Amino acid sequence: MVNISTLGQSLDQIARLKVQQTQLDELTRQISSGKKTTRFAGLENDVLTSQRARANTESLEVYLDNIKNTNRRIDLMNSGIDTIRDQAGIILNSLTIAQQQGDYPDLESIQATAQNVLSFIEDTMNIQDGDRYLLAGADSSVRPYENNGLFESFLGEFLPDETDLTNPPLTASGLIGQWGDGTITTDQFIQTYRNTPENVMGYSNSLSTDSAGRVFVRVDENTELDYTFLADSDPIKDIVIALNVLVAMPPPEYAPGALNDPLATTLPGDVPPSPPEEKQENFFAVITDLMQMLAGAEEELEQETYRLGLVQSQMQQVREDSETDLITLAGIIGDVEDIDLNEAAAQISQLQVTLEASYRVTALVSELSIVNFL
């Protein structure tokens, strides 16, 4: 007689069902996620390939993020540079037209425009991207420029006695005062304002001491690109100096510093609006020098935008190469980690059939009894 253990058969069948159900759950998870496993260990021999590909992908994504941020910053910097150049051009054109008319420029209206332009340029020098000052170099948390009034005091003013030009000037302070009363020559005046110390102009300590540092972007494992442009670069500094001097100059009819002689204002010929020819030459020597500073600065700023454009072109090439590498790495990761959906679907269909059959066998086994057996 054959011994029949319905309990043993049931337990064995239940164990088989659990295995099949686990396999079904795993296939369902794979189809849902598209991945073979949730753990690197599940990749077995391909684990190193996957880890390396993922590490390289993360590095490339960091470099691409660097490129994106730097492109945005360079765009802002170029916009600021273009604005400064355009604003300086407005004053240069005004002075050029005034001189072409063969008479004294309309200094008062030009000065008013220059003051507005100067304020606008001062704001532009402090352009930001988030909390970073873009023209401050590596010391990007500090405002590169602050109008603290020192430059205005350094230049001073010259105010003659309008009621009688033979009298001493009412005010003669600072550099312009020395030029106006003849203490210094026109050449000395020009040389001195061209060499104004940066801390007097209002630049930050790090810029004034050349300690701000340069700004670089790492675009790949081996390449760093310099995209530094500082608020105290020569062209911007020349524009700031020229506009400040222009704003501070006294009316041309009083011929400031014209003869470079302390007694110049006592000459009988000093009758506005027709001061002596020598005085006119001195006045226009300064105006001409300011125009040369503005014109030279315009050209240099154009060269700076070209240089920054080259940096962007280099970054664009690196970005395209990196994006191609990302596609390749994604393919490697997919080959190692992703499932074949068609194969997984076929397996799950087959497993469902097997599982249904197992359930029917289990049901039959559970109904067995000595009566049914006999």
PyMOL commands that set and color helices and strands:
alter all, ss='L'
color gray80, all
select helices_A, chain A and resi 6-33+40-100+107-125+150-155+174-180+186-194+198-201+205-208+234-248+252-254+264-266+277-337+341-367+370-373
alter helices_A, ss='H'
color red, helices_A
select strands_A, chain A and resi 128-129+132-133+157-159+171-173+216-220+223-226
alter strands_A, ss='S'
color yellow, strands_A
deselect
rebuild
show_as cartoon
